[in-house]
Amino acid sequence: MKTPQDPRHKRRQKIVSDLFKVDFHKQVIGNTASIIFSKREFLDEKIEKAAPEFPIEKINKIDLAILRLAVFELFVEKKEPQKVIIDEAIELAKEYGGEKSPSFINGALGNIVSSL
């Protein structure tokens, strides 16, 4: 993230927001969030393998939304370098997550990248 106004960062903020909302109730969400949500089982499987001590249903919903987006970008989109995706996910965790969210996101994504 170069600045909080970076268009790529703004796009990711919107996607995380959509993914977070859809976990609570059915709403109209953006196209990318819909695609990510349709691949939820695949993404969640990768997340569960990376953080086996945290079942999906126990992960903070905002952390889960950030992880789903990052794993989608790592395995499906593959448009950005891995380091950029991880750094951006950590920045989103700092903005929206709890105190321990950035380190959790970093650890989980680190495990995923090391398994590639």
N, C-alpha and C positions, 0 to 999 in steps of 0.2 A: 504494500500500500504506500503510494507516494504521498497522497493527501487524503483527508476524509472526503473530499469532493471528487476524487478520481471516479470516472464513470464506471469502471469495472468494479470498484468497491461498492458504489451505489447499487449496481445491478445485483451483486451478491447480497447486499442488505435486503433488497426486495425479495429475493428468492428465499432467504432464511426466514423472513417474516411470513411468507406464504406457507412454507413448510411447517412452521410453528403453528399457524392458524389451523391448518387442516388436521392437525393432531387432536384438536378440541372439538371442532364441528365442521360440517361440510360447508365450504365456501367456494366462491369462484376464485381460482388462483391463476397465476401466470402460466404461460406455456412451458417454460423451463421447469418450474416447480411441479407441474403436472407430469412431465416426463420423469423427473426424479421420483415423484411419488409412485409412479407406475412400476419403477424398478426397486421399490422399497425392500422387497425380500432379498434380492441380490446384495443391495447395499448393507442391509442389516446383518446379513451373514458375514460380510467382511468386517463390520464393526465388532460383532460378537467374537470373532477370532482374534481381533486386535486387543480387545479388552474383555477377556473371558470372566474376570471377576465382577463385571458389571453387566447383568442381563439388560437387554434392550428396554424392557418396561421399567427398569430402575434408573436409567440414565435421564438426567435433567432434560426436559423437552427442548430447550433452546440449544443445549449441547448436542443433542441428537440431530436437530435440524442442521446445525453447522457441520457435523460429521457427515451427514448424508450428502450435503452439497459437496464437501471436499472429496469424499470417496467417489461420487459421481464424476467430478472433474478429473480425478486421478485415473479411473478405470474406463469411463465411457467417453467423455469429451476429449480428453488428452490434448487440450489446446495450449495449456500453460505448463511451464516447467514445474516439477514436483515442489521445489523450494518455494516458488511463488504461491502455489495452492496452500501449502502448509502455513506460510507466513500470513496469508490472508485469513485463513481459518482462525489462527491465533488472535489476529486483530479483531475479528468478529466476536470471538469469545471474550476478549477484554471489554468490548463495547456492550455486549448483551448478556454474557454469562455471569456466573458467580465468581467468587474469589479464586476458587480452584479450577475453574473452567479452562483457562489458557493452558495450564500444565497438563490437565487431563486430555485435552484436544491434541496437544503436542505429542504426548506419549502414545496415544492411540494411533495417530497418523504416522508417527515414527515407526511403530510396529508394522503398520500396513505397508509403508514404503520399503522397509527392510525385507519384507516377504516377497516383494516383486522380483 
